[in-house]
Amino acid sequence: MTQAPVRTRTDRRRHDREIVALAVPAFGALVAEPLFVMADSAIVGHLGTAQLAGLGIASALLTTAVSVFVFLAYATTAAVSRRVGAGDLQAAIRQGMDGIWLALLLGAAVIAVVLPTAPSLVELFGASDTAAPYATTYLRISALGIPAMLVVLASTGVLRGLQNTRTPLYVAVAGFIANAVLNVVLVYGAGLGIAGSAWGTVIAQCGMAAVYLWVVIRGARRHGASLRPDLAGIRASAQAGMPLLVRTLSLRAILMIATAVAARLGDADIAAHQIVLSLWSLLAFALDAIAIAGQAIIGRYLGADDAQGARDACRRMVEWGVAVGVVLGLIVVLSRPAFLPLFTSDSTVKDAALPALMIVAVAQPICGVVYVLDGVLMGAGDGPYLAWAMLLTLAVFTPAALLVPTFGGGLTALWAAMTLMMAMRLVTLWLRTRSGRWIVTGATR
């Protein structure tokens, strides 16, 4: 009678240690990534308004291009962690190398598209005549670093699958520091202007990719894994990533629709929306860190044929998601008076943002569970379901959002629609998790 509670407490502590050990470094690495753009903006901003505007347009294009391929990290994490759970480190690293080769091929394809079309892409984003040349210059130079950025994504997935989130943290911090120093030296010291900022970022990204490759290649040699490209393995990596690509594109579509609707509501509402969205994105980093831990842990349990361990880990991570969501919601509520003045002094913008921030705060526990279950299903390699679930969510969200200008409610109604979107994701993910169909054990799904 007394043994079960003790065993339960022991299991919970073990899961907690695993989650913390993986999630905390992952959170640090996630936060370090947007600092690249912030550093570039701070340095280029002193060159002039046109240069800063050009950087903003080019960065938006680059961020979109790279975020589309985030499946390189997610799919690789799931595949590698399964093989780690099965005790086959050689196959795990071989799987990771397939993902890295796929990243290089995709990076080369993106360069081939972006270099000749850069002026047209900049014009499509509505760049002014003064900002367009700077945006084109930055975009063309930075595009040369896209293969390195995609290698970083795939290599991060390899290390996460190997239950190592500390190395990505160290590399991200070192990359941020190198990027900032190189930007200052090349922009002002060498007098290269915005081109110097782009070259500094490319060099830093290539340096990060080189460190990752060194780590992965060293592991491959230690375990006797081949480094040569394997067409069948690369094809398998691409097939595993396609459903996650659909999921990511659907999510990007939701965010674009929300921004487009906010723009139709008026200048104050779109300004307030950008403030709320920036906070929402920042909170997502904390929740995504738990999801990353979930990908690695769930994949390892399933690879080890431990279905019950996967269920227990999932349950504990859901508890973490709820708890962290509640804490984040309370922080949003308490910090509202201090947060808004950091972005605007316009009382109209503040009035539009305040109720929307309250909705964001209330929704955080829902977001916490959504991110966790999303990570669990990714770790299980359940990409096709995630793709269909997100397409269904997009179908529900789109009419709800588009009707906001017609029926009124302003930004508050729009963020209510965003919460409806998260609630829809919660329902679809919870139903799948409860069904147990995601639990497929073995080294491969």
N, C-alpha and C positions, 0 to 999 in steps of 0.2 A: 504493500500500500504506500510506503514512504519512498520507494525507489523511483516511481514515475516522475514526480515533481522535480526531484534532484536531477534526473536525466534531462528533463525538459529545460531546466535552468542552464545546465551545462551546454546543451545544444544551442540555446539562444545566445549564450556568451560566445560560443565558437562562431556562430553566424555573424554576430556583432563584430567580432574581431576581424573576420574576413571582409565584411562590408566596409568598415572603417579603413582598413589597410589598403583597400583598392579605391574607395570613393574619395578620400581626402586628397591624395596626390592627383587623382583624375580631375577634381574640382580646380586645383591649382593650375593644371595644364590648360583646362578649358578657359579659365579667366585670363591666362597669359596670352591666348590667341588674339582676342580683339585689341589687346594693347598694341599690337603691331600697327593697326590702322590709327589708333589714337596717337602714337608716337609720330607717325608720318604726318598726321594732321597738324599736330602742334608745331612741328618743324617747318612744314610747307606753308602753314598759315601766315608766317612772318614774311613770306615772299610777296604776298599780295592776295587780294580777294579772288582774282581770276584763276590763279594757281590753285588755291584751296578748292574752288568750285570744280576745277578740272580733276583734282585728286578725288573729290567726293564722287563724281560720276564714274571715274575709272575704277575706284575701289568697290563701288556698288556692282559693277559688271564683273569684276574679278571674284568678289565674294559669292555672287550668284553662281558663277561658273564652277567654283570649287565646291560650294555646298551641295551642288547637284551630285557630286561624286563622293559624298560622305559615306556611301555604302561600302566604299573600299575599306573603311575602318570597321564598320559594323559587321559586314559579312565575314571579313577576315577574322575578327575576334571570335565569332561563333564557331567557325570551322576549326581554328587553331585550338581553342579551349576544349572542344570535343576530343581532339586527338591527345591533348594533354591528359584529360580525364581517363582516356583509354591506355595511358602509359606509353604512347608512341611519340616521343619527342622528335624523332627523325621525320616522321610523316607530318607532324605539326609544323615544323619549320619549312618543310617542303611546300606545304599548303600556303604558308605565309609568303614564300618566294613567288608562288603563282600570282598572288595578289599584288606583289610589288611589280612584277613584269607587266601585269594588266595596267597598273597605274602609269608605268612608263609609256605604254602604247596609247593610252587615253590622253596622256599629257602631250604627246607628240601630235595627236589628232587635233587637240584644242589649239595648239600653237598654229597649226596649218590653217585653221579657220580664223583665228583672231587677228593674226598679223595683216592679212590683206583686207579684212573687213573692219578694222578698228575705227576708221573715220565714220563709216556708216553706223556702227554700233553706238558711237558717241552721239551722233546726230539723232538716232532713234530715242535716246534718253533725254532729248531736248536740251542739249548743251548750248549755251550762248556762243556767239561768234568769238568772243574774247576767251572763253573757257575751253572751247573745243580743241584748239591746238595743244594745250597743256594736257587735257584728258587723253588725247590720242597718243601723245608722247609717252605718258605714264603707262597707258594700257599696253602699248606695243612692247615696251621694255619689260614691264612686269610679267607679260605673258610668257616670257622666256623662263620664268621661274615656276610656271604651272606644273611641269613634270616633277620638279622637286617638291612642290606642295602636295601633289597627289601621292608621291612616294612617302612623304611624312604621314599622310593619312593611312596608307596601307601598312606601313611599318608600325605605326601606333597600334593598329589592330592586331598585328603579330604579337607585340609585347603585352598588350592587354590580355590576349588569349593565353599567353604564358604566365598570367597572373602578376604581371609587372607593370604597375602604373607609376612607379617612382622615376624610372628613366625618362618617360615622356615629360614629366614635370621638369626634370633637370634640363632637358633639351629645350623645352619651351621657354624657360626662364633665361637660359644662355642665349637663345635665339633672339629674344626680345632685347636683351642688353646689347648684343652685337648689332642688331638692326638700328637701335637708337644712336649708337656711336657712329656707325657707318653713314647714317643719314646726315648727321651734323658735319662730319668730315667732308663728305662728297657734295652736299648742298652748299655749304658755306666755305669750307676750307678749299675745296677744288673749284668752287664757283659753278657747279653744274646745274644748279637750280632744281626744278622738279625732276629732271632726268636723273640727278644724283640721288634723289629719294628713291626712285624706282630701282636704280642699280644697287643701292644699299640693301633694299628689301630682297632683291633677287639673290644677292651674295649671301645674306643671312639665311634665306630659305635653302639655298644649295648646301650651305654648311650644316644645317639641321639634317637635311636628307643624307649627307655624307656620314654624319655620326650614327644615324639610324642604320644605314647600310652596313657600317662597320660592326655594329652590335649584332645585327641579324646574321651577317656573313660569318662572324666569329662563332656564333651559336651553330650555324650550319656545319661548319668544319668540325666543331667539337662532336656533333652527333652524326656526322657522315651523311648529311643531306645534300643533294645535288643543287647547284646554283644555276644550272642551265635552264633556259625557258622550256616549258613543257606545254605544248599546244592544247593537249587534252585538259591539263590542270588549269591553264589560263581560261579556256572555254568554260570549265566548271565554275570558276570564280565569277566570271561574267554572268553566267546563268543564275547563280545564287544572289548576285547583286541586283539583277533587273527588277525583281519585285520591290526591293528597298528603294530603287531609283523611282519607281512609280509612287511609292509612299512619300518620298521626299518632295517630288514635284507637286503632289497633291497638297502637301503642307505649305509649300511655297506659294501655291495658287491661293490658298486660304488667306495667307498674310497679304498678298498683293490685292486681293479683293477687299479686304478690310481697309487697307490704305486708300484704295480708290474710292470707297464709300465715304471714308472720313474726309477726303479731299472735296467731295461733293457737298459736305455739310457746311463748309466755310473755312476761312483761314484760321480762326481760333480753334475750331474743332480738329483740324489736321495738325496744328501745332501741339495741341493737348494730346492727340493720339500718338504722336511721335514720342512724347515724354512717357506716356503710359506704356507704350510698346517697348521702349528702352528698358524700363524697369521690369517688365514682364520677361524680357529676354535675359536680363541679369539673374532673375530668380530661377529661370530655367536652367542656368548653369549648375546651381546647387542640386536641383532635382535630377538633372542629366548625369551628374556624377554617381548617384545611386544607381541609375539605369545602366551605366557603364560597368559598375561592379556586378550588376545583375547579369549582364551579357556574359562576363567571364566566369562567374560562379555557376550559373545554370548550365552553360555549355560543358564545364568540367564535370559536373554531377551526371549529366546525361551521357557523356562519353565514358564515364566509369560505370554505366548501367545502374546508377543509383537513383531510381525514380522517386523514392520517398525522400531522399536528401534534396532533390530538386524541388519537390513540393514544399518541404519545410523551409528551405531557403527562400522560396517565393513568398510564403506566408510572412516570414520575418521581414523581408524587404518591403512588403506592402505596409507593415506596421511602421517601418522607418519612413516610408513615403508619406503616410498620414501625419506622423509626428513632425517631420520636417516641414510639411505643408502648413500645419497649424502654426508653427513657430514663425515661418516666413510671413504668413498672413497677419499675425500680430505685429511683426516688425513693420509691415507696410502701414498698418493702421496708426501705429504710434509715431512713425517717422514722416507721415504726410506733411505736417506743418514745416518741417525742416527740408524735406525733399524737393518740393515744388519750387521754392525760391532759387534753388541751384540752377534751374533751367529757364525760368521766366519771372518777370516782374509784372507781367500783364494780368490784371485781375480777371479779365474775361477768359483767358486761357486757364487760369487756376480754377475758376468756377466750373469750367467744362471738364477739367481733369479730376477734380476731387471725387465726384460720385463714381467715375470710372475706376479710380484707384480702390475705392471700397469694394467694387465688384471683383477686381483682381485679388484683393485680400481674401475675400470670402471663398474664391475659387481655388486658392492654393492647396487645400487638402485634396481636392479633386485632381488637380494637376500632379500632385505628389504620387497618387496611385496610378495615374495614366502613364507617367514617365517610367515608373517601376515596372508595370506590366508590359509596356512597350519594350523595355530592356530584357525582360524575362523571355518574351516571345522571340526577340532577335537572337538571344543566346541559344534558344532552342532551334534556331534556323527556320522559324515559321514565317518566312518572308511573304509567301503568297497570300496568307490570310491578312497580314498587316497591310498589304497593298489594297486588297478588296475593302478592308475596313476603312482605310483612309479615303478611298474613292466614295464610299457610302457617306462618310462624314462630310466630305466636300459637297456632295449632292444635297445634304440637309442644310449645311451652313450657307451655301450660296444664295438661295431664295430668301432665307431669313435676313441675311446682311443687306441684300439689294432692296429689300422692302423698307429698310430703316428710313431713308429719306422721304418715302411716301407716307408712312404712318407716324413719323415723328419720333421723338425721344432722344434725338441727337446722339452724342458720343456715348452716353449711358446705355442707350438701346443697342448700339453697335457692340459694346463690350459685353452686354448681356448675350448677344449672338455669339461672341467669342466663347463665353462660358458654356453656352449650349453646345458649341463645337467640342469643347473639352468633355462635357457630359456625355456626348454621343460617343466619343472615343472611349470613355470609361465603360460604357455599356458594352460596346463591341469587344473590348479587350477582356473585360470581366467574364463575359459569356464564354469566350474562347478558353480562358484560363480555367474556369470552373468545369468545362467539358473534359479536360484532361487530354484532348487530342493533340496538344502541343508536345506532350511527353513521348518522345521517340528516342530511345536509348541507343547507344552504340557510337563508334568512332565517326560514322557518317550518318546523315539523316536519310 
